[in-house]
Each structure stands twice: as structure tokens, then as C-alpha cells.
Amino acid sequence: MLYGYLHLPWWGYVAVALAMTHMTIVTVTLFLHRCQAHRALDMHPALQHVFRFWLWLTTGMVTKEWVAIHRKHHAKCETPEDPHSPHVYGIRKVMLEGAELYRDETNRPETMENYGHGTPNDWLERHLYSRHNYLGISLMAAVDLALFGVYGMIIWAVQMLWIPFWAAGVINGLGHYRGYRNYETTDGSTNVSPIGLIVGGEEMHNNHHAFPSSAKFSMRRWEFDIGWMYIRILQALHLVRVKKVAPRPLFVPNKDKLDVETARAVVVGRLHLMANYARQVMLPVLREELRRADDSCRRLLKRGRRALVREETRMDERAKARLADALASCESLNTVYQFRQRLQALWSRTQATDTLIGSLQEWCAQAEASGIRALQDFARNLRGYSLGQTAATR
């Protein structure tokens, strides 16, 4: 029993452990997260049963509990009701005790009732997976021991720690604490790269919070969502049907009139629009001002650089003060920042489509009259915005 039924070299045991934990990550991201929690895709019932059985063996997690907690996280993100926010509990606690926070939340009946709807409730779920969830991981321990002997217990321990560390700790912790942001969402979500092969695409947490119902997490050309790769393979095998992906506004060169399609693209793709505004207007104007500024002004601009493109509700008093100093030191920078705030306000208030089109036309006319080249170019291009083909259909 020292070596078990299978005798492998040392690297063989490592490969087995990585393969099994990878399967668990894929199950979490495809089945629990994208399929069950956000309904971004449909799965063949047979594939769902495979994933449910694997979760039962390797994690003991109950589908309804995981889904309810994750949905509550989105609904109450970074408030005192968020089940695992590092901004509430501290990064150390979430990183090291994320599994404990998860278990505490499973004991709240109101969370299960309010957020756990629509999850599997068949005979297997009621009588095996939910009722005897620890039986699965015990069976997994027995299988690992029989196949790999004492090394199997090490593999089993790695399996048991994998999700609590990477998902409950790193993604829920660092994914709201450190990393880069493609989109200025109202929460502090970040993309934590490069760990995609380990966490199945879940490292693109800011992208996910920007578009929660998207089956695809990667947004930039250089980002790789391995979970999406598996979805495409399963889609080709007719085991998965993608329902939703993030809308991506397109620029139509010959379109020079603001219309209903433009308004729809601006509202639905507003986070893309604001990211484009930061890259195409804010940063070019900032670079030009830095080139012309004296040393004292340059210091103010550099200190306020991050705040210029940051979501205002995410700023502390120090960031707001730096932003105010930077804007006061540069008229053109203040102008494009005010235009940014006005553009963002257009979809922050409820208004009819015709009214929105009129507001956009007024914004574009004033932007084109500003005399600031980057802002003028952006306003002209805004007329050509349209919602094109999605990644799911290309």
C-alpha cells in the first residue's frame, strides 16, 4: 500500500495532481459559475451530471450553496453584506480564511432562499450530493489511496486545498485587491494575471464584473480565457450552447449619424465606451500636457494620473485631492474630464431613446467645438458606434 496500484515516477504524481485539480477548476468555472450562477450557457444534462459528480468527489461543495453565495457577492459587492470582500474583512482573512467565510454564509437560510433558485433539485441532489456531500471527498480519498498509496494522500490533500486557496482566497481576495482593470466598474474588481491555466480564466475578474452574464471572460487580444477554449470545444461537440457574451461596440466608418443603433451601442457597451475614452482622449491629452508642463505642474499631473480614469465612487479623499490638483493645473485636461463626466451621466439617468439621442448629439457638437483634437476625433467616431457580431457567433 506504500505505492498503491499504480507505480509512477515523481513527476507522474505531480502530473496526476495537476490534471485532477485542473478538472476541478474547469468544473467550477464552467458548471458552477458560467452555467449555474449566471446562466451564460446551457449544458447537456449528461455533461452537467459529470461535473456535479466530480464536484461531489473533489470539493464536497453543494451547487445551490455555491451559486447563492456567488450571486449574493455580485448583488452586495463590497458592502458589509458581501460574503467575502477583502475591503470588508481584510485581504489577509479572505486569502487565508476564505473557505471559512464560505461555510459561514452557507448557514444563512435567507441567502439560500434569496439567491439559490434555479439550481439542480433532482433525486441525486436531494439524497446524495447535498445530503452526503462529505461522502464524496471520503470516497475520493479512498480512491487516491488505492491507486497511489501514500502519495495518493498528498494528492488528495492538494485537491482539498486547491479550490479554497485559488478560488476562495486568490480570486475572491486578490481579485478585489490587486491587479489591472480594463473597465472602471463601481466595485474594486481586478484582473489577476498570469494565472489562467491554474484558475480556468477566473483571473479576469474585472472583466467578469463588468459583464457578469458573459460566457467569455477575456476582452483584450492578449488575454486568454482557457475556460472559453473548453466552451468552444464542448460547443463543437453539441454539449454546450452559449447564451450570452459581452456586447462589443463596433465602429462603422461610413456611419456619420447618431441614431437608435448608436444610442443602444452607447448604453449597452458603456463600459467599453468609457475605456475607449480613457485610452483615446484622457491619456493622449495627459501625455501632451506632461510634455509641455514645467516640473511642478508635471508632478501634479503624474500624481493625479490614475484618478483621471478611475470610477469616481472608488476614490478616497487623497485620490480626489490629487485629481483636483491635476485638473486645476491644466485647462484642457479639466475640459476632457468634464466631458467624460457628462458622457457618463447620459446613461446614469433614465431617459427616452429620442431624448438620449438628442443628448448625445448635443454632447458631440460641443465636443467637436472644443478645439481639443483627441476629443473632436472621439466625438466624430462616436457617431459610427454600432453593436456588431458577438464573440459567440463569430
JOCORWO-V767232 format. One record per residue. N is the residue number from 0. RES is the residue in three letters. SS is DSSP state (2 for helix, 1 for strand, 0 for the rest). PHI is phi in radians with two decimals (none if undefined). OMEGA is omega in degrees with one decimal (* if undefined). Layout:
N|RES|SS|PHI|OMEGA, N|RES|SS|PHI|OMEGA
//
This chain:
0|MET|0|none|179.7, 1|LEU|0|-1.10|-177.7, 2|TYR|0|-1.84|-179.3, 3|GLY|0|1.37|-176.3, 4|TYR|0|-1.22|-178.9, 5|LEU|0|-1.78|177.7, 6|HIS|0|-1.82|-176.5, 7|LEU|0|-2.20|169.4, 8|PRO|0|-1.19|-174.8, 9|TRP|2|-1.00|-178.3, 10|TRP|2|-1.24|177.0, 11|GLY|2|-1.16|177.6, 12|TYR|2|-1.15|176.9, 13|VAL|2|-1.11|-179.9, 14|ALA|2|-1.10|178.4, 15|VAL|2|-1.10|-180.0, 16|ALA|2|-1.08|-179.6, 17|LEU|2|-1.18|179.4, 18|ALA|2|-1.12|-177.5, 19|MET|2|-1.24|178.8, 20|THR|2|-1.23|177.2, 21|HIS|2|-1.15|177.0, 22|MET|2|-1.04|178.8, 23|THR|2|-1.16|177.8, 24|ILE|2|-1.07|179.3, 25|VAL|2|-1.08|178.6, 26|THR|2|-1.11|179.8, 27|VAL|2|-1.13|-174.2, 28|THR|2|-1.27|-178.0, 29|LEU|2|-1.42|-174.1, 30|PHE|2|-1.45|-175.7, 31|LEU|2|-1.15|-169.7, 32|HIS|2|-1.46|-171.6, 33|ARG|2|-1.34|-178.6, 34|CYS|2|-1.48|-172.1, 35|GLN|2|-1.42|-174.4, 36|ALA|2|-1.25|-172.8, 37|HIS|0|-1.99|177.2, 38|ARG|0|0.96|179.9, 39|ALA|0|-1.40|178.6, 40|LEU|1|-2.65|173.4, 41|ASP|1|-1.85|179.4, 42|MET|1|-2.11|172.7, 43|HIS|0|-1.06|-178.7, 44|PRO|2|-0.94|180.0, 45|ALA|2|-1.12|178.8, 46|LEU|2|-1.18|176.6, 47|GLN|2|-1.04|179.5, 48|HIS|2|-1.15|176.2, 49|VAL|2|-1.06|-179.3, 50|PHE|2|-1.15|180.0, 51|ARG|2|-1.11|179.1, 52|PHE|2|-1.13|-179.6, 53|TRP|2|-1.18|176.3, 54|LEU|2|-1.07|179.2, 55|TRP|2|-1.07|-179.5, 56|LEU|2|-1.26|-166.2, 57|THR|2|-1.87|-178.7, 58|THR|0|-2.32|-173.7, 59|GLY|0|1.28|-179.3, 60|MET|0|-1.33|177.1, 61|VAL|0|-1.67|-174.9, 62|THR|2|-0.93|-177.3, 63|LYS|2|-1.06|-178.8, 64|GLU|2|-1.16|-178.1, 65|TRP|2|-1.08|-178.1, 66|VAL|2|-1.09|-178.8, 67|ALA|2|-1.08|-178.6, 68|ILE|2|-1.15|-179.7, 69|HIS|2|-1.19|177.8, 70|ARG|2|-1.10|177.9, 71|LYS|2|-1.16|177.0, 72|HIS|2|-1.00|178.6, 73|HIS|2|-1.20|-177.1, 74|ALA|2|-1.21|-175.2, 75|LYS|0|-2.08|-170.2, 76|CYS|0|-0.97|174.9, 77|GLU|0|1.05|168.6, 78|THR|0|-1.90|177.6, 79|PRO|0|-1.03|178.8, 80|GLU|0|-1.57|176.9, 81|ASP|0|-1.14|-175.9, 82|PRO|0|-1.12|-174.5, 83|HIS|0|-2.67|179.3, 84|SER|0|-1.56|175.9, 85|PRO|2|-1.19|177.8, 86|HIS|2|-1.36|177.2, 87|VAL|2|-1.73|-174.7, 88|TYR|2|-1.65|-175.4, 89|GLY|0|1.67|-175.6, 90|ILE|2|-1.13|-178.2, 91|ARG|2|-1.10|-178.1, 92|LYS|2|-1.14|-178.9, 93|VAL|2|-1.18|-179.6, 94|MET|2|-1.16|-173.0, 95|LEU|2|-1.69|-176.3, 96|GLU|2|-2.22|-179.6, 97|GLY|2|-1.06|179.3, 98|ALA|2|-1.14|178.7, 99|GLU|2|-1.18|176.8, 100|LEU|2|-1.09|177.8, 101|TYR|2|-1.09|-179.0, 102|ARG|2|-1.13|178.1, 103|ASP|2|-1.06|-177.6, 104|GLU|2|-1.24|178.6, 105|THR|2|-1.13|-179.9, 106|ASN|0|-1.51|178.3, 107|ARG|0|-1.74|-177.6, 108|PRO|2|-1.01|-178.1, 109|GLU|2|-1.16|177.4, 110|THR|2|-1.16|179.6, 111|MET|2|-1.11|-177.0, 112|GLU|2|-1.24|-174.6, 113|ASN|2|-1.41|-171.8, 114|TYR|2|-2.13|-174.5, 115|GLY|0|-1.72|-175.7, 116|HIS|0|-1.24|173.8, 117|GLY|0|1.42|179.6, 118|THR|0|-1.59|-176.1, 119|PRO|0|-0.97|-179.3, 120|ASN|0|-2.49|-179.2, 121|ASP|0|-1.49|-176.6, 122|TRP|2|-1.04|-179.6, 123|LEU|2|-1.07|-178.8, 124|GLU|2|-1.15|-175.8, 125|ARG|2|-1.25|-171.3, 126|HIS|2|-1.80|-178.2, 127|LEU|2|-2.26|-171.4, 128|TYR|2|-1.09|-179.5, 129|SER|0|-1.49|-175.5, 130|ARG|0|-1.29|-176.1, 131|HIS|0|-2.15|-175.3, 132|ASN|2|-1.18|179.1, 133|TYR|2|-1.44|175.9, 134|LEU|2|-1.13|-179.4, 135|GLY|2|-1.08|-178.2, 136|ILE|2|-1.23|174.3, 137|SER|2|-1.20|176.3, 138|LEU|2|-1.12|177.4, 139|MET|2|-1.08|177.6, 140|ALA|2|-1.09|179.8, 141|ALA|2|-1.14|178.8, 142|VAL|2|-1.15|179.0, 143|ASP|2|-1.06|179.6, 144|LEU|2|-1.14|-178.7, 145|ALA|2|-1.17|-176.4, 146|LEU|2|-1.40|-170.0, 147|PHE|2|-2.13|178.5, 148|GLY|0|1.13|-177.5, 149|VAL|2|-1.10|177.2, 150|TYR|2|-1.18|177.1, 151|GLY|2|-1.11|177.8, 152|MET|2|-1.20|175.5, 153|ILE|2|-1.20|177.6, 154|ILE|2|-1.05|-179.6, 155|TRP|2|-1.10|179.0, 156|ALA|2|-1.09|177.3, 157|VAL|2|-1.09|178.2, 158|GLN|2|-1.04|-177.0, 159|MET|2|-1.22|-178.1, 160|LEU|2|-1.59|-170.8, 161|TRP|2|-1.06|-178.2, 162|ILE|2|-1.20|177.2, 163|PRO|2|-0.98|-178.7, 164|PHE|2|-1.36|-172.3, 165|TRP|2|-1.30|-176.5, 166|ALA|2|-1.48|-177.2, 167|ALA|2|-1.19|-177.0, 168|GLY|2|-1.64|-172.4, 169|VAL|2|-1.21|-175.9, 170|ILE|2|-1.20|179.8, 171|ASN|2|-1.22|-179.5, 172|GLY|2|-1.61|-179.1, 173|LEU|2|-1.10|179.4, 174|GLY|2|-1.17|173.5, 175|HIS|2|-2.25|-173.9, 176|TYR|0|-2.41|-178.7, 177|ARG|0|-2.38|177.6, 178|GLY|0|2.42|-179.5, 179|TYR|1|-1.80|-177.2, 180|ARG|0|-2.22|172.5, 181|ASN|0|-1.42|-173.1, 182|TYR|0|-2.30|-179.9, 183|GLU|0|-1.52|175.2, 184|THR|0|-1.29|-178.6, 185|THR|0|-1.36|174.5, 186|ASP|0|-1.79|-176.5, 187|GLY|0|-1.69|-177.2, 188|SER|0|-1.07|-179.7, 189|THR|0|-2.36|171.2, 190|ASN|1|-1.66|-176.2, 191|VAL|0|-1.95|-177.1, 192|SER|0|-2.17|-2.0, 193|PRO|0|-1.81|177.3, 194|ILE|0|-2.29|-173.4, 195|GLY|2|-1.05|-178.9, 196|LEU|2|-1.16|-177.8, 197|ILE|2|-1.50|-174.0, 198|VAL|2|-2.03|167.6, 199|GLY|0|1.18|-177.8, 200|GLY|0|1.72|-178.1, 201|GLU|0|-1.19|180.0, 202|GLU|0|-1.17|178.6, 203|MET|1|-1.51|-170.6, 204|HIS|2|-1.29|176.9, 205|ASN|2|-1.15|176.5, 206|ASN|2|-1.03|-178.5, 207|HIS|2|-1.17|179.6, 208|HIS|2|-1.22|176.0, 209|ALA|2|-1.21|-178.6, 210|PHE|0|-2.36|-172.2, 211|PRO|0|-1.06|-175.3, 212|SER|0|-1.58|179.3, 213|SER|0|-1.48|177.2, 214|ALA|0|-1.31|-179.4, 215|LYS|0|-1.90|-176.7, 216|PHE|0|-1.67|-177.6, 217|SER|0|-1.30|-178.4, 218|MET|0|-2.21|179.5, 219|ARG|0|-1.51|-178.6, 220|ARG|0|-1.06|-175.9, 221|TRP|0|-1.55|177.6, 222|GLU|0|-1.49|-178.5, 223|PHE|0|-2.17|178.6, 224|ASP|0|-1.78|-177.9, 225|ILE|2|-1.15|175.1, 226|GLY|2|-1.07|177.8, 227|TRP|2|-1.14|176.9, 228|MET|2|-1.05|178.5, 229|TYR|2|-1.15|178.3, 230|ILE|2|-1.06|-179.6, 231|ARG|2|-1.12|177.8, 232|ILE|2|-1.15|-179.9, 233|LEU|2|-1.16|176.9, 234|GLN|2|-1.15|178.2, 235|ALA|2|-1.13|178.6, 236|LEU|0|-1.55|179.8, 237|HIS|0|1.08|177.1, 238|LEU|0|-1.80|-178.1, 239|VAL|1|-2.42|173.1, 240|ARG|1|-2.18|179.8, 241|VAL|1|-1.34|-179.0, 242|LYS|0|-1.75|-174.1, 243|LYS|0|-2.49|166.5, 244|VAL|0|-2.35|-176.9, 245|ALA|0|-1.11|175.5, 246|PRO|0|-1.18|-179.8, 247|ARG|0|-2.28|179.7, 248|PRO|1|-1.04|178.0, 249|LEU|1|-2.02|176.2, 250|PHE|1|-1.77|177.8, 251|VAL|0|-1.71|-171.5, 252|PRO|0|-0.99|-174.2, 253|ASN|0|-1.55|-178.5, 254|LYS|0|-1.62|-176.2, 255|ASP|0|-2.14|-178.8, 256|LYS|0|-2.24|175.4, 257|LEU|0|-1.25|-178.8, 258|ASP|0|-2.48|-178.4, 259|VAL|2|-1.05|179.4, 260|GLU|2|-1.10|176.5, 261|THR|2|-1.11|-179.5, 262|ALA|2|-1.05|179.5, 263|ARG|2|-1.12|179.7, 264|ALA|2|-1.13|-179.6, 265|VAL|2|-1.17|-177.5, 266|VAL|2|-1.30|-176.8, 267|VAL|2|-1.17|-177.9, 268|GLY|0|-1.81|-173.3, 269|ARG|2|-1.07|179.8, 270|LEU|2|-1.22|172.5, 271|HIS|2|-1.09|-178.0, 272|LEU|2|-1.06|-179.1, 273|MET|2|-1.22|175.2, 274|ALA|2|-1.14|177.2, 275|ASN|2|-1.14|179.3, 276|TYR|2|-1.09|179.1, 277|ALA|2|-1.09|-177.5, 278|ARG|2|-1.29|-170.7, 279|GLN|2|-1.66|-177.7, 280|VAL|2|-2.11|-173.4, 281|MET|2|-1.06|-175.3, 282|LEU|2|-1.22|175.2, 283|PRO|2|-1.07|178.2, 284|VAL|2|-1.13|178.2, 285|LEU|2|-1.09|179.3, 286|ARG|2|-1.09|179.4, 287|GLU|2|-1.15|179.5, 288|GLU|2|-1.22|176.5, 289|LEU|2|-1.10|-180.0, 290|ARG|2|-1.15|-175.8, 291|ARG|2|-1.67|-172.2, 292|ALA|0|-1.33|172.5, 293|ASP|0|-1.42|-172.9, 294|ASP|2|-1.07|-177.1, 295|SER|2|-1.16|179.4, 296|CYS|2|-1.20|179.9, 297|ARG|2|-1.10|178.4, 298|ARG|2|-1.12|178.7, 299|LEU|2|-1.10|-178.9, 300|LEU|2|-1.17|179.9, 301|LYS|2|-1.16|179.4, 302|ARG|2|-1.17|-178.0, 303|GLY|0|-1.68|-173.2, 304|ARG|2|-1.06|-177.9, 305|ARG|2|-1.12|-177.4, 306|ALA|2|-1.17|-178.3, 307|LEU|2|-1.06|-175.9, 308|VAL|0|-1.94|-176.3, 309|ARG|0|-1.56|174.2, 310|GLU|0|-1.06|-171.8, 311|GLU|2|-1.05|-178.7, 312|THR|2|-1.21|-179.7, 313|ARG|2|-1.63|-176.2, 314|MET|0|-1.54|170.0, 315|ASP|0|-1.56|-175.7, 316|GLU|2|-1.12|179.9, 317|ARG|2|-1.14|179.3, 318|ALA|2|-1.13|178.9, 319|LYS|2|-1.11|179.2, 320|ALA|2|-1.17|177.6, 321|ARG|2|-1.12|178.3, 322|LEU|2|-1.11|-179.7, 323|ALA|2|-1.06|178.9, 324|ASP|2|-1.13|-179.3, 325|ALA|2|-1.15|-178.7, 326|LEU|2|-1.20|179.7, 327|ALA|2|-1.19|-176.8, 328|SER|0|-1.50|-173.4, 329|CYS|0|-2.57|-176.4, 330|GLU|2|-1.17|-177.6, 331|SER|2|-1.16|178.5, 332|LEU|2|-1.15|177.5, 333|ASN|2|-1.11|179.9, 334|THR|2|-1.11|-177.3, 335|VAL|2|-1.21|176.8, 336|TYR|2|-1.19|178.5, 337|GLN|2|-1.14|175.4, 338|PHE|2|-1.13|176.5, 339|ARG|2|-1.08|-179.4, 340|GLN|2|-1.11|178.9, 341|ARG|2|-1.17|178.6, 342|LEU|2|-1.12|179.7, 343|GLN|2|-1.14|-178.4, 344|ALA|2|-1.24|-176.9, 345|LEU|2|-1.08|179.9, 346|TRP|0|-1.74|177.7, 347|SER|0|-1.42|177.8, 348|ARG|0|-2.04|-179.3, 349|THR|0|-1.31|177.2, 350|GLN|0|-2.71|179.9, 351|ALA|0|-1.15|-177.6, 352|THR|2|-1.03|-179.9, 353|ASP|2|-1.07|178.2, 354|THR|2|-1.15|178.9, 355|LEU|2|-1.11|178.6, 356|ILE|2|-1.06|177.8, 357|GLY|2|-1.09|178.7, 358|SER|2|-1.14|177.8, 359|LEU|2|-1.14|178.3, 360|GLN|2|-1.08|178.7, 361|GLU|2|-1.13|179.7, 362|TRP|2|-1.08|-178.1, 363|CYS|2|-1.14|180.0, 364|ALA|2|-1.08|179.9, 365|GLN|2|-1.23|177.5, 366|ALA|2|-1.15|179.8, 367|GLU|2|-1.22|178.5, 368|ALA|0|-1.60|-174.8, 369|SER|0|-1.27|-176.2, 370|GLY|0|1.45|179.3, 371|ILE|0|-1.73|-170.0, 372|ARG|2|-0.98|-177.1, 373|ALA|2|-1.09|179.7, 374|LEU|2|-1.22|178.0, 375|GLN|2|-1.09|179.9, 376|ASP|2|-1.10|179.9, 377|PHE|2|-1.11|-179.2, 378|ALA|2|-1.11|178.1, 379|ARG|2|-1.14|-179.7, 380|ASN|2|-1.19|-179.3, 381|LEU|2|-1.03|178.8, 382|ARG|0|-1.12|-177.5, 383|GLY|0|-1.66|-179.6, 384|TYR|1|-1.22|178.3, 385|SER|1|-2.68|174.3, 386|LEU|1|-1.57|-178.1, 387|GLY|0|-1.70|178.9, 388|GLN|0|-1.08|176.7, 389|THR|0|-1.58|-179.8, 390|ALA|0|-1.10|-177.0, 391|ALA|0|-1.26|-174.6, 392|THR|0|-1.88|179.1, 393|ARG|0|-1.42|*
//
